[in-house]
Amino acid sequence: GMREVEEEIGLTIPFEDLTFAGVIQDEIHLSDLTDREFCHVYLYVHQEEQMNIQLQKEEVAGLYRAKLMDAQQLFTRKCENMQLEGFEID
């Protein structure tokens, strides 16, 4: 996963700087396939206003930033949505 972070957004982040947020079960149904996944979610707290990122456009459609407390409430199902800032490519 850490190699993918570096490849896809250009950041080198030590694993110990991540905070485990939980596991989300996801299921995608296609005409000939059911894809069941367990998505292990980690949070990265970045204090600075700007991040020097370089997106791999073939793999990343956008990037968003959230307040930590809002993300915690979303992942613990204490709220159903949260406000984000960020962008999508194209």
Backbone torsions as a table, in degrees:
resi	resn	phi	psi	omega
1	GLY	NA	-39.1	-178.1
2	MET	-68.5	-35.4	176.4
3	ARG	-63.0	-39.2	178.8
4	GLU	-65.2	-39.1	176.8
5	VAL	-58.3	-46.3	-179.2
6	GLU	-66.2	-42.8	180.0
7	GLU	-67.0	-41.9	-169.5
8	GLU	-89.4	-28.1	177.8
9	ILE	-127.6	0.1	173.0
10	GLY	76.9	18.3	179.4
11	LEU	-109.0	135.4	172.6
12	THR	-100.4	108.5	-175.8
13	ILE	-121.0	123.7	175.6
14	PRO	-64.9	138.3	-178.6
15	PHE	-54.5	-36.3	-178.1
16	GLU	-68.4	-11.1	176.1
17	ASP	-85.5	-3.0	180.0
18	LEU	-94.5	151.8	176.4
19	THR	-116.9	123.6	179.8
20	PHE	-68.1	128.2	-177.9
21	ALA	-107.2	-17.3	179.7
22	GLY	134.8	-172.6	-179.3
23	VAL	-122.3	131.3	177.1
24	ILE	-110.0	126.0	175.0
25	GLN	-85.4	131.8	-178.6
26	ASP	-129.3	144.8	178.9
27	GLU	-139.7	123.8	179.7
28	ILE	-116.4	126.6	-179.9
29	HIS	-105.7	120.5	173.3
30	LEU	-113.6	173.2	-175.8
31	SER	-60.1	-36.0	-176.3
32	ASP	-120.5	13.2	-173.0
33	LEU	-156.8	140.2	168.2
34	THR	-116.3	118.8	-178.1
35	ASP	-103.3	113.5	178.1
36	ARG	-108.7	127.2	-176.6
37	GLU	-131.7	152.5	168.3
38	PHE	-112.8	109.8	-176.9
39	CYS	-94.1	112.0	177.8
40	HIS	-84.2	116.3	-171.9
41	VAL	-103.1	130.4	176.8
42	TYR	-125.1	148.3	177.2
43	LEU	-108.9	145.0	175.7
44	TYR	-121.6	119.0	-179.9
45	VAL	-90.8	117.6	179.8
46	HIS	-119.3	115.5	-171.6
47	GLN	-79.8	-26.3	-174.8
48	GLU	-77.7	155.7	-178.8
49	GLU	-67.8	-39.1	-176.6
50	GLN	-111.4	146.8	172.6
51	MET	-122.2	137.7	177.7
52	ASN	-88.6	91.3	-177.1
53	ILE	-111.7	154.4	175.0
54	GLN	-135.5	103.7	-175.0
55	LEU	-76.8	138.5	169.3
56	GLN	-87.3	101.2	-169.0
57	LYS	-62.8	-22.4	178.3
58	GLU	-73.8	-18.7	-175.1
59	GLU	-117.0	-23.8	-173.1
60	VAL	-121.3	124.4	-179.4
61	ALA	-91.7	-18.0	-178.8
62	GLY	178.3	178.3	-178.5
63	LEU	-147.6	136.5	-178.0
64	TYR	-131.8	152.4	177.6
65	ARG	-121.3	141.4	-179.6
66	ALA	-133.2	157.3	172.4
67	LYS	-72.9	140.0	-176.1
68	LEU	-57.3	-45.6	-178.4
69	MET	-63.3	-37.6	177.6
70	ASP	-64.9	-42.8	179.2
71	ALA	-63.7	-41.5	178.5
72	GLN	-61.0	-42.8	179.7
73	GLN	-66.3	-37.3	178.2
74	LEU	-65.3	-47.2	-176.4
75	PHE	-71.1	-24.0	176.8
76	THR	-95.5	8.7	176.0
77	ARG	61.3	30.7	174.1
78	LYS	-86.0	-11.5	172.8
79	CYS	-146.7	163.4	-176.8
80	GLU	-104.3	-13.1	178.9
81	ASN	-154.1	167.0	178.4
82	MET	-151.1	161.6	179.5
83	GLN	-89.4	133.7	-179.8
84	LEU	-124.5	159.1	168.3
85	GLU	-126.0	144.1	-179.1
86	GLY	166.0	-153.7	-176.4
87	PHE	-156.2	159.4	171.4
88	GLU	-123.7	146.8	178.4
89	ILE	-85.4	135.0	-179.6
90	ASP	59.4	NA	NA
